Amino acid sequence: MSAVYPDDYPKTREEALRALASVRDEDIDYSDIPPIGDNVIVTPIGRKFIEMGRRNLERMSREAEAL
C-alpha cells in the first residue's frame, strides 16, 4: 500500500465490507455536516432518476430507429 493509507487499511473488497459492516450508527461522527435550515427544499432523488431514465430511454429509442 502507499504511504497515504494506514497499515490497517483494508486490502481487499471483502475486508472493506467486513469493516463497514462492523461500524455502528452511534459510532458515526456527523459533527462536520452543516444543519439543514427550514428554507431548504429537498427534492426526492427518485424523481431525478426517473426523469433521467425516461430521457435515456427516449434517446436510445431514437438511436435504434435511426439504425
Biopython code that builds the backbone (N, CA, C, O; Angstrom):
import numpy as np
from Bio.PDB.StructureBuilder import StructureBuilder

atoms = [
    (1, "MET", "N", (0.838, -1.189, 0.000)),
    (1, "MET", "CA", (0.000, 0.000, 0.000)),
    (1, "MET", "C", (0.876, 1.244, 0.000)),
    (1, "MET", "O", (2.043, 1.215, 0.391)),
    (2, "SER", "N", (0.291, 2.301, -0.438)),
    (2, "SER", "CA", (1.032, 3.567, -0.474)),
    (2, "SER", "C", (1.145, 4.160, 0.924)),
    (2, "SER", "O", (0.470, 3.721, 1.855)),
    (3, "ALA", "N", (1.991, 5.143, 1.055)),
    (3, "ALA", "CA", (2.202, 5.785, 2.349)),
    (3, "ALA", "C", (0.988, 6.595, 2.792)),
    (3, "ALA", "O", (0.907, 7.006, 3.950)),
    (4, "VAL", "N", (0.042, 6.827, 1.880)),
    (4, "VAL", "CA", (-1.153, 7.604, 2.206)),
    (4, "VAL", "C", (-2.085, 6.811, 3.108)),
    (4, "VAL", "O", (-2.765, 7.394, 3.952)),
    (5, "TYR", "N", (-2.130, 5.508, 2.950)),
    (5, "TYR", "CA", (-3.063, 4.670, 3.697)),
    (5, "TYR", "C", (-2.417, 4.122, 4.971)),
    (5, "TYR", "O", (-1.227, 3.805, 4.976)),
    (6, "PRO", "N", (-3.198, 4.010, 6.053)),
    (6, "PRO", "CA", (-2.653, 3.410, 7.274)),
    (6, "PRO", "C", (-2.424, 1.917, 7.078)),
    (6, "PRO", "O", (-2.963, 1.315, 6.149)),
    (7, "ASP", "N", (-1.626, 1.325, 7.953)),
    (7, "ASP", "CA", (-1.295, -0.103, 7.829)),
    (7, "ASP", "C", (-2.516, -1.004, 7.935)),
    (7, "ASP", "O", (-2.556, -2.071, 7.322)),
    (8, "ASP", "N", (-3.530, -0.578, 8.721)),
    (8, "ASP", "CA", (-4.695, -1.440, 8.909)),
    (8, "ASP", "C", (-5.794, -1.183, 7.871)),
    (8, "ASP", "O", (-6.919, -1.658, 8.032)),
    (9, "TYR", "N", (-5.478, -0.442, 6.817)),
    (9, "TYR", "CA", (-6.441, -0.175, 5.755)),
    (9, "TYR", "C", (-6.794, -1.485, 5.045)),
    (9, "TYR", "O", (-5.902, -2.276, 4.738)),
    (10, "PRO", "N", (-8.103, -1.727, 4.775)),
    (10, "PRO", "CA", (-8.489, -2.990, 4.111)),
    (10, "PRO", "C", (-7.804, -3.144, 2.752)),
    (10, "PRO", "O", (-7.765, -2.208, 1.954)),
    (11, "LYS", "N", (-7.276, -4.319, 2.508)),
    (11, "LYS", "CA", (-6.550, -4.569, 1.264)),
    (11, "LYS", "C", (-7.412, -5.258, 0.220)),
    (11, "LYS", "O", (-7.050, -5.284, -0.957)),
    (12, "THR", "N", (-8.548, -5.818, 0.627)),
    (12, "THR", "CA", (-9.446, -6.464, -0.323)),
    (12, "THR", "C", (-10.857, -5.916, -0.138)),
    (12, "THR", "O", (-11.167, -5.295, 0.879)),
    (13, "ARG", "N", (-11.691, -6.151, -1.119)),
    (13, "ARG", "CA", (-13.092, -5.726, -1.044)),
    (13, "ARG", "C", (-13.793, -6.391, 0.134)),
    (13, "ARG", "O", (-14.573, -5.750, 0.839)),
    (14, "GLU", "N", (-13.518, -7.670, 0.347)),
    (14, "GLU", "CA", (-14.151, -8.408, 1.437)),
    (14, "GLU", "C", (-13.776, -7.812, 2.792)),
    (14, "GLU", "O", (-14.626, -7.676, 3.672)),
    (15, "GLU", "N", (-12.503, -7.459, 2.956)),
    (15, "GLU", "CA", (-12.064, -6.835, 4.207)),
    (15, "GLU", "C", (-12.767, -5.492, 4.403)),
    (15, "GLU", "O", (-13.188, -5.164, 5.513)),
    (16, "ALA", "N", (-12.892, -4.726, 3.339)),
    (16, "ALA", "CA", (-13.550, -3.421, 3.426)),
    (16, "ALA", "C", (-15.022, -3.579, 3.803)),
    (16, "ALA", "O", (-15.530, -2.829, 4.636)),
    (17, "LEU", "N", (-15.705, -4.542, 3.202)),
    (17, "LEU", "CA", (-17.119, -4.773, 3.521)),
    (17, "LEU", "C", (-17.300, -5.226, 4.964)),
    (17, "LEU", "O", (-18.241, -4.807, 5.637)),
    (18, "ARG", "N", (-16.393, -6.086, 5.439)),
    (18, "ARG", "CA", (-16.470, -6.514, 6.847)),
    (18, "ARG", "C", (-16.253, -5.333, 7.782)),
    (18, "ARG", "O", (-16.938, -5.204, 8.797)),
    (19, "ALA", "N", (-15.300, -4.473, 7.438)),
    (19, "ALA", "CA", (-15.032, -3.303, 8.269)),
    (19, "ALA", "C", (-16.236, -2.364, 8.295)),
    (19, "ALA", "O", (-16.589, -1.836, 9.350)),
    (20, "LEU", "N", (-16.863, -2.155, 7.147)),
    (20, "LEU", "CA", (-18.049, -1.301, 7.100)),
    (20, "LEU", "C", (-19.213, -1.894, 7.881)),
    (20, "LEU", "O", (-19.948, -1.170, 8.553)),
    (21, "ALA", "N", (-19.381, -3.202, 7.793)),
    (21, "ALA", "CA", (-20.487, -3.855, 8.496)),
    (21, "ALA", "C", (-20.312, -3.778, 10.008)),
    (21, "ALA", "O", (-21.293, -3.865, 10.746)),
    (22, "SER", "N", (-19.092, -3.619, 10.473)),
    (22, "SER", "CA", (-18.848, -3.600, 11.911)),
    (22, "SER", "C", (-19.067, -2.218, 12.538)),
    (22, "SER", "O", (-19.052, -2.091, 13.762)),
    (23, "VAL", "N", (-19.269, -1.186, 11.718)),
    (23, "VAL", "CA", (-19.472, 0.162, 12.237)),
    (23, "VAL", "C", (-20.918, 0.316, 12.706)),
    (23, "VAL", "O", (-21.859, 0.025, 11.969)),
    (24, "ARG", "N", (-21.074, 0.783, 13.952)),
    (24, "ARG", "CA", (-22.414, 1.015, 14.488)),
    (24, "ARG", "C", (-22.847, 2.446, 14.155)),
    (24, "ARG", "O", (-22.004, 3.327, 13.990)),
    (25, "ASP", "N", (-24.145, 2.674, 14.057)),
    (25, "ASP", "CA", (-24.658, 4.005, 13.747)),
    (25, "ASP", "C", (-24.181, 5.037, 14.756)),
    (25, "ASP", "O", (-23.838, 6.159, 14.383)),
    (26, "GLU", "N", (-24.157, 4.665, 16.034)),
    (26, "GLU", "CA", (-23.770, 5.628, 17.060)),
    (26, "GLU", "C", (-22.269, 5.957, 17.024)),
    (26, "GLU", "O", (-21.831, 6.892, 17.695)),
    (27, "ASP", "N", (-21.485, 5.209, 16.257)),
    (27, "ASP", "CA", (-20.051, 5.485, 16.133)),
    (27, "ASP", "C", (-19.734, 6.480, 15.012)),
    (27, "ASP", "O", (-18.591, 6.919, 14.886)),
    (28, "ILE", "N", (-20.721, 6.837, 14.208)),
    (28, "ILE", "CA", (-20.505, 7.734, 13.077)),
    (28, "ILE", "C", (-20.572, 9.176, 13.563)),
    (28, "ILE", "O", (-21.518, 9.562, 14.249)),
    (29, "ASP", "N", (-19.567, 9.970, 13.207)),
    (29, "ASP", "CA", (-19.490, 11.366, 13.621)),
    (29, "ASP", "C", (-20.088, 12.252, 12.530)),
    (29, "ASP", "O", (-19.529, 12.372, 11.440)),
    (30, "TYR", "N", (-21.213, 12.861, 12.828)),
    (30, "TYR", "CA", (-21.889, 13.740, 11.872)),
    (30, "TYR", "C", (-21.612, 15.213, 12.158)),
    (30, "TYR", "O", (-22.255, 16.075, 11.558)),
    (31, "SER", "N", (-20.688, 15.528, 13.045)),
    (31, "SER", "CA", (-20.489, 16.904, 13.503)),
    (31, "SER", "C", (-20.000, 17.849, 12.404)),
    (31, "SER", "O", (-20.185, 19.061, 12.520)),
    (32, "ASP", "N", (-19.380, 17.327, 11.344)),
    (32, "ASP", "CA", (-18.878, 18.218, 10.298)),
    (32, "ASP", "C", (-19.906, 18.496, 9.205)),
    (32, "ASP", "O", (-19.605, 19.221, 8.257)),
    (33, "ILE", "N", (-21.115, 17.935, 9.313)),
    (33, "ILE", "CA", (-22.174, 18.161, 8.340)),
    (33, "ILE", "C", (-23.029, 19.328, 8.825)),
    (33, "ILE", "O", (-23.576, 19.270, 9.926)),
    (34, "PRO", "N", (-23.155, 20.384, 8.026)),
    (34, "PRO", "CA", (-23.936, 21.532, 8.481)),
    (34, "PRO", "C", (-25.426, 21.167, 8.569)),
    (34, "PRO", "O", (-25.911, 20.335, 7.802)),
    (35, "PRO", "N", (-26.143, 21.792, 9.505)),
    (35, "PRO", "CA", (-27.571, 21.515, 9.624)),
    (35, "PRO", "C", (-28.336, 22.053, 8.415)),
    (35, "PRO", "O", (-27.921, 23.027, 7.788)),
    (36, "ILE", "N", (-29.442, 21.412, 8.103)),
    (36, "ILE", "CA", (-30.306, 21.860, 7.014)),
    (36, "ILE", "C", (-31.328, 22.820, 7.616)),
    (36, "ILE", "O", (-32.037, 22.473, 8.560)),
    (37, "GLY", "N", (-31.396, 24.011, 7.071)),
    (37, "GLY", "CA", (-32.331, 25.008, 7.575)),
    (37, "GLY", "C", (-33.745, 24.757, 7.086)),
    (37, "GLY", "O", (-33.977, 23.894, 6.239)),
    (38, "ASP", "N", (-34.686, 25.518, 7.626)),
    (38, "ASP", "CA", (-36.087, 25.381, 7.243)),
    (38, "ASP", "C", (-36.358, 25.894, 5.837)),
    (38, "ASP", "O", (-37.363, 25.528, 5.227)),
    (39, "ASN", "N", (-35.471, 26.738, 5.317)),
    (39, "ASN", "CA", (-35.686, 27.320, 3.994)),
    (39, "ASN", "C", (-35.131, 26.461, 2.861)),
    (39, "ASN", "O", (-35.153, 26.888, 1.706)),
    (40, "VAL", "N", (-34.639, 25.273, 3.159)),
    (40, "VAL", "CA", (-34.087, 24.379, 2.134)),
    (40, "VAL", "C", (-35.179, 23.429, 1.650)),
    (40, "VAL", "O", (-35.834, 22.753, 2.443)),
    (41, "ILE", "N", (-35.356, 23.395, 0.352)),
    (41, "ILE", "CA", (-36.333, 22.469, -0.237)),
    (41, "ILE", "C", (-35.561, 21.275, -0.770)),
    (41, "ILE", "O", (-34.685, 21.429, -1.622)),
    (42, "VAL", "N", (-35.877, 20.098, -0.281)),
    (42, "VAL", "CA", (-35.190, 18.882, -0.697)),
    (42, "VAL", "C", (-36.069, 18.159, -1.712)),
    (42, "VAL", "O", (-37.201, 17.781, -1.411)),
    (43, "THR", "N", (-35.540, 17.973, -2.905)),
    (43, "THR", "CA", (-36.259, 17.255, -3.946)),
    (43, "THR", "C", (-35.926, 15.779, -3.845)),
    (43, "THR", "O", (-34.751, 15.419, -3.765)),
    (44, "PRO", "N", (-36.928, 14.920, -3.845)),
    (44, "PRO", "CA", (-36.639, 13.482, -3.780)),
    (44, "PRO", "C", (-35.741, 13.052, -4.945)),
    (44, "PRO", "O", (-36.015, 13.358, -6.106)),
    (45, "ILE", "N", (-34.697, 12.359, -4.620)),
    (45, "ILE", "CA", (-33.733, 11.903, -5.630)),
    (45, "ILE", "C", (-34.409, 10.977, -6.638)),
    (45, "ILE", "O", (-34.066, 10.991, -7.820)),
    (46, "GLY", "N", (-35.355, 10.185, -6.182)),
    (46, "GLY", "CA", (-36.023, 9.233, -7.069)),
    (46, "GLY", "C", (-36.601, 9.889, -8.300)),
    (46, "GLY", "O", (-36.531, 9.322, -9.391)),
    (47, "ARG", "N", (-37.174, 11.080, -8.150)),
    (47, "ARG", "CA", (-37.755, 11.778, -9.301)),
    (47, "ARG", "C", (-36.686, 12.119, -10.323)),
    (47, "ARG", "O", (-36.922, 12.039, -11.528)),
    (48, "LYS", "N", (-35.508, 12.501, -9.839)),
    (48, "LYS", "CA", (-34.423, 12.835, -10.763)),
    (48, "LYS", "C", (-34.006, 11.610, -11.558)),
    (48, "LYS", "O", (-33.768, 11.705, -12.762)),
    (49, "PHE", "N", (-33.914, 10.460, -10.901)),
    (49, "PHE", "CA", (-33.517, 9.233, -11.596)),
    (49, "PHE", "C", (-34.593, 8.782, -12.580)),
    (49, "PHE", "O", (-34.276, 8.291, -13.663)),
    (50, "ILE", "N", (-35.856, 8.945, -12.213)),
    (50, "ILE", "CA", (-36.941, 8.572, -13.125)),
    (50, "ILE", "C", (-36.876, 9.428, -14.379)),
    (50, "ILE", "O", (-36.988, 8.916, -15.492)),
    (51, "GLU", "N", (-36.695, 10.743, -14.197)),
    (51, "GLU", "CA", (-36.614, 11.646, -15.345)),
    (51, "GLU", "C", (-35.382, 11.328, -16.197)),
    (51, "GLU", "O", (-35.469, 11.335, -17.425)),
    (52, "MET", "N", (-34.246, 11.052, -15.570)),
    (52, "MET", "CA", (-33.032, 10.712, -16.309)),
    (52, "MET", "C", (-33.240, 9.412, -17.087)),
    (52, "MET", "O", (-32.829, 9.309, -18.243)),
    (53, "GLY", "N", (-33.869, 8.432, -16.467)),
    (53, "GLY", "CA", (-34.131, 7.166, -17.139)),
    (53, "GLY", "C", (-35.051, 7.342, -18.332)),
    (53, "GLY", "O", (-34.838, 6.736, -19.382)),
    (54, "ARG", "N", (-36.091, 8.185, -18.171)),
    (54, "ARG", "CA", (-37.020, 8.446, -19.274)),
    (54, "ARG", "C", (-36.284, 9.083, -20.452)),
    (54, "ARG", "O", (-36.482, 8.687, -21.601)),
    (55, "ARG", "N", (-35.435, 10.072, -20.161)),
    (55, "ARG", "CA", (-34.672, 10.725, -21.237)),
    (55, "ARG", "C", (-33.727, 9.741, -21.920)),
    (55, "ARG", "O", (-33.592, 9.758, -23.143)),
    (56, "ASN", "N", (-33.077, 8.889, -21.141)),
    (56, "ASN", "CA", (-32.156, 7.911, -21.725)),
    (56, "ASN", "C", (-32.888, 6.925, -22.617)),
    (56, "ASN", "O", (-32.409, 6.586, -23.699)),
    (57, "LEU", "N", (-34.068, 6.455, -22.160)),
    (57, "LEU", "CA", (-34.845, 5.521, -22.986)),
    (57, "LEU", "C", (-35.305, 6.170, -24.279)),
    (57, "LEU", "O", (-35.279, 5.540, -25.336)),
    (58, "GLU", "N", (-35.729, 7.431, -24.204)),
    (58, "GLU", "CA", (-36.146, 8.131, -25.421)),
    (58, "GLU", "C", (-34.980, 8.253, -26.398)),
    (58, "GLU", "O", (-35.149, 8.039, -27.598)),
    (59, "ARG", "N", (-33.813, 8.593, -25.892)),
    (59, "ARG", "CA", (-32.641, 8.741, -26.763)),
    (59, "ARG", "C", (-32.249, 7.404, -27.380)),
    (59, "ARG", "O", (-31.948, 7.331, -28.571)),
    (60, "MET", "N", (-32.252, 6.342, -26.565)),
    (60, "MET", "CA", (-31.899, 5.020, -27.106)),
    (60, "MET", "C", (-32.903, 4.587, -28.162)),
    (60, "MET", "O", (-32.523, 3.972, -29.159)),
    (61, "SER", "N", (-34.184, 4.898, -27.958)),
    (61, "SER", "CA", (-35.207, 4.532, -28.941)),
    (61, "SER", "C", (-34.957, 5.280, -30.258)),
    (61, "SER", "O", (-35.035, 4.689, -31.335)),
    (62, "ARG", "N", (-34.654, 6.592, -30.165)),
    (62, "ARG", "CA", (-34.374, 7.362, -31.375)),
    (62, "ARG", "C", (-33.161, 6.806, -32.116)),
    (62, "ARG", "O", (-33.165, 6.697, -33.342)),
    (63, "GLU", "N", (-32.123, 6.457, -31.357)),
    (63, "GLU", "CA", (-30.909, 5.926, -31.999)),
    (63, "GLU", "C", (-31.164, 4.554, -32.609)),
    (63, "GLU", "O", (-30.608, 4.231, -33.659)),
    (64, "ALA", "N", (-31.996, 3.746, -31.968)),
    (64, "ALA", "CA", (-32.305, 2.420, -32.509)),
    (64, "ALA", "C", (-33.116, 2.549, -33.797)),
    (64, "ALA", "O", (-32.929, 1.773, -34.734)),
    (65, "GLU", "N", (-34.016, 3.533, -33.840)),
    (65, "GLU", "CA", (-34.821, 3.747, -35.050)),
    (65, "GLU", "C", (-33.953, 4.233, -36.209)),
    (65, "GLU", "O", (-34.245, 3.950, -37.371)),
    (66, "ALA", "N", (-32.889, 4.962, -35.891)),
    (66, "ALA", "CA", (-32.009, 5.503, -36.929)),
    (66, "ALA", "C", (-31.154, 4.410, -37.567)),
    (66, "ALA", "O", (-30.622, 4.609, -38.659)),
    (67, "LEU", "N", (-31.013, 3.269, -36.911)),
    (67, "LEU", "CA", (-30.163, 2.202, -37.458)),
    (67, "LEU", "C", (-30.813, 1.485, -38.579)),
    (67, "LEU", "O", (-30.227, 0.562, -39.144)),
]
sb = StructureBuilder()
sb.init_structure("model")
sb.init_model(0)
sb.init_chain("A")
sb.init_seg("    ")
for serial, (resi, resn, name, xyz) in enumerate(atoms, 1):
    if name == "N":
        sb.init_residue(resn, " ", resi, " ")
    sb.init_atom(name, np.array(xyz, "f"), 0.0, 1.0, " ", f" {name:<3s}", serial, name[0])
structure = sb.get_structure()
